[in-house]
Amino acid sequence: MEKFKQLLDSVQAMEADFQKFYEKGQSAAGTRIRKSLSELKKLAQDLREDVQNTKNSRKS
């Protein structure tokens, strides 16, 4: 559950940059969003692998 919490925290942390980018037109916020999304992708992949490993270990 710790990885899931990290995933949620990452999404919530991006909210301010999304507002700055879409509502205020700040280009730098767009760069931060793209970086955060890349990190989010890595977290999601780690979580996906963890779920798969846990599922496989339960079968054994």
Secondary structure, DSSP 4 states (H G I P E B T S, - for coil): -HHHHHHHHHHHHTHHHHHHHHHH--HHHHHHHHHHHHHHHHHHHHHHHHHHHHHHHHH-
